[in-house]
Amino acid sequence: MKFFKTEWHQVSSKFNYDIPDEEIIKDFGSIKRFKEIISHQEKQSFSGLEPQGEKPSGEEFDKFDEFCHDRGYIDREDDWWTERKGGFETTFEYEGETEDQKK
């Protein structure tokens, strides 16, 4: 008999970048401004980072996303915290389940 188990997890992924300061200054004017843009990213609520400086424009947010995407990260650390804490859901199904339910 073939059957399938699906585990539904949540994971947090930390992407590590190492971008030369010169590239950041070329695209954003200064390291300070780049740090300010980072501090205004919406998903910073878990880090406790307070927004600094002037809120970036929509164009600056887009430029930041593009900049990170184009440079790529050097390393990625995944924490499958639901697996570590045992807090995940599981579902099961088996081959032919649909046909059995029609009977």
Summary of the structure (lengths in Angstrom):
residues: 103
radius of gyration: 21.7
end to end distance: 18.6
largest distance: 68.6
contacts: 200
relative contact order: 0.29
helix: 46%
strand: 21%
